[in-house]
Amino acid sequence: MITSTYRLQLRAATAQSAGFTFDDAAGLVPYFRELGVSHLYLSPFLTAVDGSTHGYDVVDPSSVARVLGGREGLQSLADEAHAAGLGLIGDIVPNHMGVAQPASNRWWWDVLTHGRESRYADYFDIDWGSDPEGRLRLPVLGNTSELEHLELDGDVLRVHGVEYPVGAGTHGGTARGVHDRQFYRLIDWRDGPNFRRFLGINELAALRQEEKRVFEATHQLIGELTAEGVLDGVRVDHIDGLARPEQYIHWLRDLLGADKLLVVEKVIGSNEELDPQLPVDGTTGYETLREIGGLFNYPASAGALQQLAQEFTGSSWDAPTIATATRDLKITATSGPLEPELNRVSRAVSTAASDISATTEAIVETIAELPVYRADSSDHFAHLTSALNTVISRGTAVGAAAQKLQESLDDPEILSRFSQLSAGAMSIATEGPLAYRAARLISLLEMGGDPSRMATASDEFHAFFARIAETWPRTMTTLSTHDAKRGEDVRARISVLTQFPELFGELARACDAVQPAPDRASGYFLLQNIIGVWPETCPPSPALRDRLAEFAVKAVREAGIHSAWGAPDTGFEDSLINWIGEICDGSSAALISSFVARISPHAHAVSLGQKLFQLAGPGIPDVYQGTEMWEDSLTDPDNRRFISYPRFDFALRQVTRVPPSSSEPARLTKLRLVRETLRLRRERPSTFIGGGYAPLAPEQTFVAGFSRSPSGRPPEVVAIAARFTAVRSQQDWEHTTVKLPAGTWTDRLTGISHAGTVDAPTILGTYPVALLTQA
């Protein structure tokens, strides 16, 4: 039975870094067993582009990556895991394939060779008719002048070391002449292609999973692996990118079988819920990350942090500001990287060239008004109707075009393409620029996050968890992912700023006075990250400085104000890197160190509290690699760094031997908490999977908790965590009590027993969390 998962990032070894293959994972099975994990959750392991560090650029879905150990290595890992009582979950990528190296993708190579006559031509979402010559446009050139420097080598054309096929009967003359006779043409990388891309990324070509033969070809191996018992389920990447996600889910469920775990990566905003009719077990847990994190944010600081953001960034980043920024960024995304898709939808809606401009604007405006990623499912259609009515009510030519758009969306094909476009626009806007601009409190800026909502109230949190327990008992929950902007412990420390807004304001002003950033807004955003990863007992190491510099460059390019991926301002980026060096070496370093020392104990409490609630709460919790101990990761690829598991194994042995203590290092306390909670889940699966959930009553300001029970039976587990440890007074704390359910309860972390109504300082005296069980 699946009671928890542990996410592993597989990758081949390179000259620059160590790898992590099936064999490496197999060697760690005893560690994962001791930790309490029930299943290993593997990153994509099908054959990907040479040198891929993440596996999401698959080039052959019919084979397991040889660089990871091939199918034999995967089978060996499964055998090792099964012998220890563990299972495997796989991450699959149905949206797109990697096409950066055409020669390694036989389907793509065949399309380039044979054009529309290729047997794989309809595997990819190609708009052949949009090119005047009916050719496939490939945006791979630095500029079009590079066409004069193509290399012709037998049956291939070569540019920048990448090969492209030469079709039969097209030889003769110059390389440029040969190129002009192909079914494809190489264009400037800034120009729009006529194949749909994954979020506008040229190297990732979208697949047409709405075609059954495409689904079968791309999922045959996954079907075999589940049928053979190698996999116990799958996680599906970016379900909203598919043309018909509901149809796809039904096909996949039929392929996997009813008993296999099926969770989908889908952002569920605070304004929506997953359709309970879908034959899935749930999502990958972004909404859980949001709600748990919000529970530990002190709500009274919202105004103060808005004023600070206004002072340093020129915007308060309150709810209206967030809404306006999101709308504007969606318009930019739709008209920018997604323009080829926009034009395709517009042509499908328009029948007369005279109204194409108004139609295009109506599509853009409607998508800008949508508050969700896509609205083509029955439970979300009201969002689409509302957005259309808003645009229609504006009158003018655009309003009339929106009326026509509304009628056109009765066509399933147009509705699907419109929905893919709207999902891409929301994803690019909110997971890109907005997530690197909205600097009121950056721990809110995660996928599925709601930066306009400072905190989650206790009643909202418990209602959310109760819905999961009842409706989605096998959904995945998470606090860290491979896509996270910051790891869970970095966010925990940043969230403590809500308890120290005035002190943080003083620090920001002091650092700004002695080491001003090249741009005040960028500096304010980066300062919160710096606080999140700043060492507690020593200056930043050279490695940490390099990581901060790399993060700063990525952050300003994603923000897209002072630099951008397509047009990087290296001068500005260098000035930011120099500023980070000055912060680490200058007088600001002492100020930051003092501040971090002040807030760290409270950050530890947040970290442990959110971890306990994720692991003991409803659903199936995932532990992202390395997060069983304190970790300081920033956005990818930083959060995919190599994990030194011998150090973790040593620490786990230490925790097993050493009795609990309030003076125990935070990293070991977290490891102890993870081990005890995961092992408890494995011991009592019916308490956690499909079991009951109830908040502890009465609610307290400085303590939160809940009980878990097997269905229809009294509680067997209670989870309790301290909140807002920095703002409570001693008197507040001494008068806080916890009323336990009937019986005697023993803390799995300390071994101490409690009953009845207990003072909070007693039950939370050793650690700021308690995991109680009843015999």
C-alpha positions in Angstrom: 0.0 0.0 0.0 1.3 3.5 -0.9 1.6 5.5 2.3 4.3 8.0 1.2 6.7 8.7 -1.6 10.3 9.9 -1.9 11.2 11.9 -5.0 14.5 11.0 -6.6 16.1 13.1 -9.4 17.7 10.7 -11.7 20.5 11.8 -14.0 23.6 10.6 -15.8 27.0 11.4 -14.6 28.8 14.2 -16.5 32.3 15.7 -16.4 31.0 18.4 -14.1 28.8 16.5 -11.7 28.1 13.0 -10.3 25.2 11.1 -11.6 22.3 9.3 -9.9 21.2 6.2 -11.7 19.0 3.2 -11.0 21.9 1.5 -9.5 22.6 4.4 -7.2 19.0 4.4 -6.1 19.1 0.6 -5.5 22.0 1.0 -3.2 20.0 3.4 -1.0 17.0 1.2 -0.6 17.9 0.2 3.0 18.2 3.9 3.9 14.7 4.7 2.4 13.3 1.6 4.2 14.6 2.8 7.5 13.3 6.3 6.9 9.8 4.9 6.5 9.2 5.5 2.8 6.8 3.2 1.1 7.5 4.1 -2.5 10.3 5.8 -4.5 9.0 8.4 -6.9 11.3 8.6 -9.9 11.9 11.6 -12.1 11.4 10.9 -15.9 13.5 7.9 -16.9 12.6 7.4 -20.5 15.3 8.2 -23.1 15.9 11.9 -23.2 18.1 14.3 -25.1 21.8 13.6 -24.7 23.1 15.4 -21.6 19.6 16.1 -20.1 19.8 16.8 -16.4 16.1 16.4 -15.7 14.5 14.0 -18.2 11.6 16.1 -19.3 12.9 16.3 -22.9 12.1 12.8 -23.9 13.2 11.7 -27.4 12.2 8.0 -27.3 9.2 7.1 -25.1 9.6 3.4 -26.1 12.8 2.9 -24.2 14.3 3.4 -20.7 17.4 5.7 -20.7 20.5 3.7 -21.1 22.5 6.4 -19.3 20.4 5.6 -16.2 20.8 1.9 -16.5 18.2 0.9 -19.2 15.3 -1.3 -18.6 17.5 -3.9 -16.9 18.6 -1.3 -14.4 15.0 -0.2 -13.7 14.0 -3.8 -13.2 16.9 -4.4 -10.8 15.9 -1.3 -8.8 12.3 -2.6 -8.7 13.5 -6.0 -7.5 15.6 -4.4 -4.8 12.8 -2.2 -3.7 10.2 -5.0 -3.7 12.5 -7.2 -1.6 12.5 -4.4 1.0 8.8 -3.9 0.8 9.0 -0.7 -1.3 7.5 0.2 -4.6 8.1 2.6 -7.5 6.2 5.5 -9.0 7.2 7.0 -12.3 7.0 10.5 -13.7 5.7 10.7 -17.3 5.7 13.5 -19.8 2.8 13.3 -22.3 2.9 17.0 -23.5 6.0 17.2 -25.5 9.2 15.7 -26.8 12.8 17.1 -27.0 13.8 18.2 -30.5 17.0 20.1 -29.8 19.0 17.2 -31.4 16.8 15.9 -34.2 19.0 13.0 -35.0 18.3 11.5 -31.5 14.5 11.7 -32.0 13.5 9.3 -34.8 9.9 10.5 -35.0 11.0 14.1 -35.4 13.8 13.2 -37.8 11.2 11.3 -39.9 8.9 14.3 -40.0 11.9 16.6 -41.1 12.8 14.1 -43.8 9.3 13.3 -45.3 7.2 16.3 -44.3 3.5 15.8 -44.3 4.0 12.3 -45.7 5.8 11.1 -42.6 4.0 8.5 -40.7 4.6 10.6 -37.6 3.5 13.9 -39.1 0.3 13.9 -37.0 2.1 12.9 -33.8 3.3 16.5 -33.5 1.0 19.6 -33.4 2.2 21.2 -36.6 0.3 24.0 -38.4 1.6 23.2 -41.9 -0.9 25.6 -43.6 0.5 28.7 -41.9 3.8 28.5 -43.8 3.5 29.8 -47.4 5.5 26.9 -48.7 4.0 24.3 -46.4 7.3 23.7 -44.7 8.1 23.1 -41.0 9.7 26.2 -39.5 12.5 25.4 -37.1 13.7 28.4 -35.0 17.3 27.4 -34.4 19.5 30.1 -36.0 21.2 33.0 -34.2 20.2 35.0 -37.3 19.2 34.2 -40.9 22.6 35.0 -42.2 23.8 31.7 -40.8 22.0 30.0 -43.7 25.0 31.0 -45.8 27.3 29.0 -43.6 25.4 25.7 -43.5 27.6 22.6 -43.8 26.5 19.8 -46.2 27.8 16.4 -45.2 26.4 13.6 -47.2 22.8 13.1 -46.1 22.8 15.8 -43.4 22.9 19.5 -43.1 24.8 20.9 -40.1 24.7 24.1 -38.2 26.1 24.8 -34.7 27.0 21.1 -34.6 23.4 20.0 -34.9 22.4 17.8 -37.8 19.3 17.9 -39.9 18.3 15.4 -42.6 18.6 15.8 -46.4 15.6 14.2 -48.1 16.0 11.8 -51.0 16.4 13.5 -54.4 17.2 16.9 -52.9 21.0 16.8 -53.2 23.0 19.0 -55.6 24.4 22.5 -55.5 25.2 24.5 -52.4 24.2 23.7 -48.8 21.9 26.6 -48.9 20.3 25.3 -52.1 19.9 21.9 -50.6 18.3 23.5 -47.5 15.7 25.3 -49.6 14.5 22.0 -51.1 13.7 20.4 -47.7 10.4 19.9 -46.0 11.7 22.2 -43.2 13.4 25.5 -43.1 15.7 26.9 -40.5 14.7 30.3 -39.2 15.9 32.9 -36.6 15.3 31.5 -33.1 13.3 34.7 -32.2 10.8 34.0 -35.0 7.7 31.9 -34.4 7.6 28.3 -35.6 4.6 26.6 -37.0 4.7 23.7 -34.5 3.2 24.1 -31.0 5.8 24.3 -28.3 5.7 23.6 -24.6 5.3 27.1 -23.1 7.1 28.7 -26.1 10.3 26.7 -25.6 11.8 26.0 -29.0 13.4 22.8 -28.0 10.2 21.1 -26.9 7.6 20.1 -29.6 4.1 19.4 -28.4 2.5 16.0 -29.0 -1.1 15.4 -30.0 -2.2 13.0 -27.3 -5.8 13.5 -28.4 -5.0 11.0 -31.1 -5.4 7.5 -29.8 -2.4 6.1 -31.9 -0.2 8.8 -30.5 -1.3 7.9 -26.9 -0.7 4.3 -27.6 2.8 4.8 -29.1 3.9 7.1 -26.2 2.4 5.0 -23.4 3.0 1.4 -24.5 6.2 1.0 -22.4 4.5 2.7 -19.3 1.6 0.2 -19.8 4.0 -2.7 -19.8 5.9 -1.5 -16.7 2.7 -1.2 -14.7 1.3 -4.5 -16.0 4.6 -6.2 -15.0 4.5 -4.6 -11.5 7.6 -2.6 -12.0 5.6 0.6 -11.4 2.7 1.1 -8.9 1.6 4.3 -10.5 2.5 7.5 -12.3 2.7 11.2 -11.9 1.6 13.0 -15.1 3.5 16.2 -16.1 1.5 19.4 -16.9 -1.9 18.0 -17.7 -3.3 21.4 -18.7 -1.1 21.4 -21.7 -3.0 18.7 -23.4 -5.8 19.3 -25.9 -8.3 17.1 -24.2 -7.0 16.3 -20.7 -10.2 14.5 -19.5 -10.1 12.1 -22.4 -6.4 11.5 -21.8 -7.0 10.8 -18.2 -9.7 8.2 -19.0 -7.4 6.5 -21.5 -4.5 6.5 -19.0 -6.7 5.1 -16.2 -7.8 2.3 -18.5 -4.2 1.5 -19.3 -2.9 1.6 -15.7 -5.9 -0.1 -14.0 -8.0 1.0 -11.2 -5.5 0.1 -8.4 -2.5 2.1 -9.7 -1.8 5.5 -8.3 -2.5 8.3 -10.8 -1.8 11.9 -9.9 -1.6 14.8 -12.2 0.4 18.0 -12.2 -2.3 20.6 -12.2 -2.3 23.9 -10.5 -5.5 24.2 -8.4 -5.9 27.8 -7.3 -7.5 29.0 -4.1 -10.5 29.9 -6.3 -11.2 26.3 -7.6 -11.2 22.6 -6.9 -10.2 19.5 -8.9 -13.2 17.9 -10.6 -14.1 15.0 -8.3 -15.5 13.0 -11.3 -12.0 12.7 -12.9 -10.6 9.1 -12.5 -7.5 10.3 -10.8 -6.2 10.0 -7.3 -5.5 13.7 -7.1 -2.8 16.3 -8.0 0.9 16.5 -7.2 0.1 18.8 -4.2 0.9 22.5 -5.0 -2.3 23.5 -3.3 -1.3 21.7 -0.1 2.0 23.5 -0.2 0.1 26.8 -0.4 -2.3 26.1 2.4 0.2 24.6 4.9 2.6 27.4 4.3 -0.1 30.0 4.8 -1.1 28.6 8.1 2.3 29.6 9.6 2.3 33.2 8.2 1.3 35.8 10.7 -1.6 37.6 9.2 -1.4 40.9 11.1 1.8 41.8 9.2 0.1 42.1 5.8 -0.1 45.9 6.0 3.4 46.4 7.2 4.9 44.2 4.5 2.8 46.0 1.8 4.3 49.3 2.9 7.8 47.9 2.8 7.2 46.5 -0.7 5.9 49.9 -1.8 8.9 51.6 -0.3 11.5 49.3 -2.1 9.7 48.2 -5.2 7.2 51.0 -6.0 4.3 48.6 -5.6 2.4 47.2 -2.5 1.7 43.9 -4.3 -1.7 43.8 -2.7 -4.6 41.8 -4.2 -5.6 44.4 -6.8 -2.0 45.0 -7.9 -1.5 41.2 -8.3 -4.7 40.9 -10.3 -3.6 43.7 -12.7 -0.1 42.4 -13.0 -1.3 38.9 -13.8 -3.7 40.2 -16.4 -1.0 42.3 -18.1 1.5 39.5 -18.0 -1.0 37.1 -19.6 -1.5 39.5 -22.4 2.2 39.8 -22.9 2.6 36.0 -22.9 -0.3 35.4 -25.3 0.9 38.0 -27.7 4.6 37.1 -27.3 6.0 33.6 -27.0 2.5 32.1 -27.6 1.8 34.2 -30.6 1.8 31.3 -33.2 -0.8 29.5 -31.1 -2.8 32.7 -30.7 -2.8 33.3 -34.5 -3.9 29.7 -35.1 -6.9 30.1 -32.8 -7.7 33.4 -34.3 -7.7 32.0 -37.8 -10.0 29.2 -36.7 -12.5 31.7 -35.2 -12.4 34.3 -38.0 -13.9 33.6 -41.4 -13.1 37.0 -42.9 -9.7 38.6 -43.0 -11.2 42.0 -42.1 -12.1 40.9 -38.6 -8.9 39.0 -37.8 -7.4 41.8 -35.7 -10.5 42.2 -33.5 -10.8 38.5 -33.1 -7.2 38.2 -32.0 -7.7 41.0 -29.5 -10.9 39.4 -28.2 -9.1 36.1 -27.6 -6.3 37.9 -25.8 -8.7 39.9 -23.6 -10.8 36.9 -22.7 -7.8 34.9 -21.7 -6.6 37.8 -19.6 -9.9 37.8 -17.7 -9.8 34.1 -17.0 -9.0 33.5 -13.3 -8.0 29.9 -13.9 -5.6 28.0 -16.2 -8.2 26.6 -18.5 -12.0 26.6 -18.4 -13.2 23.9 -20.7 -14.3 21.4 -18.1 -17.9 21.4 -16.9 -17.0 22.6 -13.4 -15.0 25.5 -14.7 -17.2 26.6 -17.6 -18.7 29.4 -15.6 -15.3 31.1 -15.4 -15.1 31.2 -19.2 -18.7 32.5 -19.5 -17.9 35.3 -17.1 -14.7 36.3 -18.9 -16.4 36.4 -22.3 -19.3 38.4 -20.9 -16.8 40.9 -19.5 -15.2 41.4 -22.9 -18.5 41.5 -24.7 -19.9 44.1 -22.4 -17.1 46.5 -23.5 -18.9 47.0 -26.8 -16.8 48.1 -29.8 -15.4 45.7 -32.4 -13.6 43.7 -29.8 -16.8 43.1 -27.9 -18.5 41.9 -31.1 -15.6 39.6 -31.9 -15.9 38.2 -28.3 -19.5 37.4 -29.1 -18.4 35.5 -32.2 -15.6 33.8 -30.1 -18.3 32.6 -27.6 -20.2 31.0 -30.5 -17.0 29.5 -32.0 -16.1 27.9 -28.7 -19.0 25.4 -29.2 -16.6 23.7 -31.6 -14.6 21.2 -29.5 -11.4 21.7 -31.6 -11.4 25.5 -31.1 -12.3 25.1 -27.4 -9.3 22.8 -27.0 -6.9 25.1 -28.7 -8.2 28.1 -26.8 -7.8 26.2 -23.5 -4.3 25.1 -24.3 -3.5 28.8 -25.1 -5.1 30.1 -21.9 -3.2 27.5 -19.8 0.1 28.4 -21.4 -0.6 32.1 -20.8 -1.3 31.7 -17.1 1.7 29.4 -16.7 4.1 31.7 -18.3 2.8 34.8 -16.5 2.5 33.5 -13.0 5.3 31.0 -12.9 7.6 33.3 -14.7 7.7 37.1 -14.3 5.1 37.5 -11.5 6.9 34.9 -9.4 10.1 37.1 -9.6 8.4 40.5 -9.2 5.7 40.3 -6.5 8.1 40.9 -3.6 5.7 41.5 -0.7 6.6 38.1 0.7 8.4 35.8 -1.7 7.6 32.6 0.2 4.1 33.0 -1.4 5.5 32.8 -4.9 5.2 29.1 -5.7 3.2 27.2 -8.4 -0.3 27.2 -7.1 0.5 30.0 -4.7 -1.6 33.0 -4.1 0.7 36.0 -3.5 -2.4 38.2 -2.8 -3.3 36.1 0.2 -0.9 36.6 3.1 -2.0 33.8 5.4 -4.4 30.8 5.7 -6.8 31.1 8.6 -7.2 28.0 10.8 -10.8 27.3 9.8 -9.8 27.6 6.1 -6.9 25.2 6.6 -9.0 22.6 8.4 -11.8 22.8 5.9 -9.2 22.3 3.1 -7.7 19.2 4.8 -11.1 17.8 5.6 -12.0 18.0 1.9 -8.8 16.2 1.0 -9.5 13.5 3.5 -13.0 12.9 2.2 -12.6 13.5 -1.5 -9.0 12.9 -2.4 -7.5 10.5 0.2 -4.8 9.4 -2.2 -3.8 12.7 -3.6 -0.1 13.6 -3.4 0.9 16.3 -1.0 4.2 18.2 -1.1 6.3 21.0 0.4 9.2 20.9 -2.1 9.4 19.9 -5.8 11.9 20.0 -8.6 10.0 23.1 -9.9 9.9 25.0 -6.6 11.3 28.5 -6.5 12.6 27.9 -3.0 12.9 24.8 -0.9 10.6 24.3 2.1 13.1 25.4 4.8 14.1 28.5 2.8 10.4 29.4 2.6 10.0 28.7 6.3 12.6 31.2 7.2 11.2 33.8 4.8 7.7 33.3 6.2 9.1 34.3 9.7 9.4 37.8 8.3 5.7 38.0 8.9 6.5 37.9 12.6 9.3 40.5 12.3 8.1 43.1 9.8 9.6 46.1 11.6 12.9 44.5 12.3 13.1 43.3 8.7 12.3 46.8 7.5 15.2 48.1 9.5 17.5 45.5 8.1 16.4 46.2 4.5 17.0 50.0 5.0 20.4 49.5 6.6 21.6 47.2 3.9 20.3 49.6 1.3 22.2 52.4 2.9 25.6 50.7 3.1 25.4 48.4 0.0 22.7 49.7 -2.3 21.6 47.3 -5.1 21.9 48.3 -8.7 18.1 48.3 -8.7 16.2 48.7 -5.5 13.3 46.4 -6.3 15.6 43.6 -7.5 17.7 44.1 -4.3 14.7 43.8 -2.1 13.5 40.6 -3.8 17.0 39.1 -3.6 17.5 40.2 0.0 14.6 37.9 1.1 16.2 35.0 -0.7 19.6 35.8 0.8 18.0 35.8 4.3 16.4 32.5 3.4 19.7 30.7 2.7 22.1 32.7 4.9 24.2 30.3 7.1 23.4 30.4 10.9 27.0 30.0 12.2 29.4 31.1 9.5 29.8 33.5 6.5 28.5 32.4 3.1 30.8 29.9 1.5 32.2 30.4 -2.0 29.8 27.7 -3.3 26.8 29.5 -1.7 27.9 32.8 -3.3 28.1 31.2 -6.7 24.6 29.7 -6.2 23.2 33.1 -5.1 24.8 34.7 -8.2 23.3 32.1 -10.5 19.9 32.6 -8.9 20.1 36.4 -9.2 20.8 36.1 -12.9 17.9 33.7 -13.4 15.6 35.8 -11.3 16.1 39.1 -13.2 15.8 37.3 -16.5 12.6 35.7 -15.4 11.3 39.0 -14.1 12.0 40.5 -17.5 12.4 44.1 -16.5 16.1 44.7 -16.4 17.2 41.6 -18.3 15.6 38.8 -20.2 16.4 35.4 -21.6 16.0 36.6 -25.1 18.0 39.8 -24.6 20.2 39.5 -21.5 21.7 42.7 -20.1 25.0 41.2 -18.9 26.1 44.6 -17.6 23.2 44.8 -15.2 23.6 41.1 -14.3 27.3 41.6 -13.5 26.4 44.6 -11.3 24.0 42.4 -9.3 26.6 39.6 -8.9 29.1 42.2 -7.7 26.4 43.5 -5.2 25.9 40.0 -3.8 29.7 39.8 -3.3 29.6 43.1 -1.5 26.7 42.0 0.7 28.6 38.8 1.7 31.8 40.7 2.4 30.7 44.1 3.6 29.1 45.6 6.6 25.7 44.2 5.6 27.0 40.7 6.3 27.1 41.3 10.1 23.6 42.8 10.0 22.2 39.9 8.1 24.0 37.4 10.4 22.5 39.0 13.5 19.1 39.1 12.0 19.2 35.4 10.9 20.4 34.4 14.4 17.4 36.2 15.8 14.8 34.5 13.6 16.3 31.1 13.0 14.7 29.4 16.1 11.3 30.5 14.9 12.1 29.4 11.3 12.9 25.9 12.7 9.5 25.9 14.4 7.8 26.7 11.1 9.8 24.2 9.2 8.9 21.4 11.7 5.3 22.4 11.9 4.7 22.5 8.2 6.5 19.2 7.8 4.5 17.5 10.5 1.2 18.7 9.0 2.1 17.5 5.5 3.3 14.1 6.6 0.5 13.4 9.1 -2.2 15.1 7.1 -4.6 13.6 4.5 -3.2 12.4 1.2 0.0 10.7 0.3 3.0 12.9 1.3 6.0 13.2 -0.9 9.4 13.9 0.6 11.5 15.6 -2.1 15.1 14.4 -2.1 17.1 15.9 0.8 14.2 17.6 2.5 14.2 15.0 5.3 16.9 17.3 6.8 17.3 21.1 6.8 18.1 22.2 3.2 18.7 25.6 1.5 17.8 25.0 -2.1 16.7 27.8 -4.5 15.0 27.4 -7.9 16.1 24.8 -10.4 18.7 23.7 -11.2 19.9 24.5 -7.7 17.2 22.3 -6.2 18.3 19.4 -8.2 21.8 19.3 -6.7 23.5 16.1 -5.9 22.6 14.7 -2.5 25.3 13.2 -0.3 23.4 10.3 1.0 26.2 8.8 3.1 25.9 11.9 5.3 22.1 11.4 5.5 22.5 7.7 6.4 25.0 8.6 9.1 22.5 11.2 10.5 19.7 8.7 10.4 21.7 6.2 12.4 22.5 9.0 14.9 18.9 9.9 15.3 18.0 6.2 15.9 20.7 6.0 18.7 20.5 9.3 20.4 17.6 10.2 22.7 15.5 13.3 21.9 16.6 16.7 23.2 15.6 20.3 22.9 19.2 21.1 22.2 19.3 18.7 19.2 20.4 20.4 15.9 17.4 21.4 13.8 18.5 19.2 10.9 18.4 16.1 13.1 15.1 17.1 14.7 13.6 17.3 11.3 15.0 13.9 10.3 13.6 12.4 13.5 10.2 13.9 12.7 10.2 12.6 9.2 11.3 9.1 10.2 8.8 8.8 13.0 5.9 10.1 11.0 6.6 8.0 7.9 7.1 4.9 9.9 3.8 5.6 11.7 2.0 5.9 8.4 3.4 2.6 7.3 2.4 1.0 10.6 -1.2 2.4 10.5 -2.1 3.0 6.9 -5.9 3.0 7.4 -5.5 5.9 9.9 -3.9 8.1 7.2 -5.2 6.8 3.8 -9.0 7.2 3.8 -9.1 7.8 7.5 -11.0 10.5 9.3 -9.7 14.0 10.0 -10.8 16.5 12.7 -9.3 19.7 14.0 -8.4 20.0 17.7 -10.9 22.1 19.5 -11.1 24.8 20.7 -8.8 26.6 18.2 -5.9 28.4 19.7 -3.9 31.3 18.2 -0.5 29.9 19.0 -1.2 26.2 18.5 -2.8 24.3 15.7 -3.5 20.6 15.5 -5.7 17.8 14.2 -6.5 14.1 14.8 -6.5 11.2 12.4 -8.5 8.1 12.8 -9.4 4.9 10.9 -12.8 5.3 9.2 -15.6 5.3 11.8 -13.3 4.8 14.8 -12.0 7.1 17.5 -8.8 9.1 16.9 -5.5 7.2 16.9 -3.0 9.9 16.0 -2.8 13.6 16.9 -0.5 16.2 15.3 0.2 19.5 17.1 2.4 22.4 16.1 3.3 25.7 17.7 2.6 28.8 15.6 3.8 32.4 15.7 6.5 31.6 18.3 8.1 35.1 17.9 5.0 37.2 18.6 3.5 35.3 21.5 4.3 36.7 25.0 5.4 34.4 27.8 2.0 34.9 29.4 0.2 34.1 26.2 2.1 30.8 26.0 1.6 29.8 29.6 -2.1 30.3 29.2 -2.3 28.2 26.0 -3.7 24.7 26.4 -4.3 21.7 24.2 -7.4 19.5 24.8 -6.6 16.0 23.7 -9.2 13.4 22.7 -10.1 10.8 25.3 -7.4 8.4 26.5 -3.6 8.5 27.1 -1.4 9.8 24.3 2.3 9.2 23.8 4.5 11.5 21.8 6.4 9.5 19.2 9.2 12.1 19.2 9.9 12.3 22.9 8.2 9.2 24.5 6.4 11.4 27.0 2.7 10.6 27.7 -0.2 13.1 28.1 -3.9 13.0 28.8 -6.8 15.4 29.0 -6.1 19.2 28.7 -2.4 19.8 28.7 -0.5 23.1 28.9 1.2 24.0 25.6 4.6 24.5 27.2 4.4 21.0 28.5 3.3 19.1 25.4 5.6 21.3 23.2 8.4 21.7 25.7 11.0 19.6 23.9 10.1 20.3 20.3 7.7 22.8 18.8 5.7 19.9 17.4 4.2 16.7 18.8 3.1 13.5 17.1 0.9 11.6 19.6 -0.4 8.1 19.3 -2.8 6.0 21.3 -2.1 2.3 21.8 
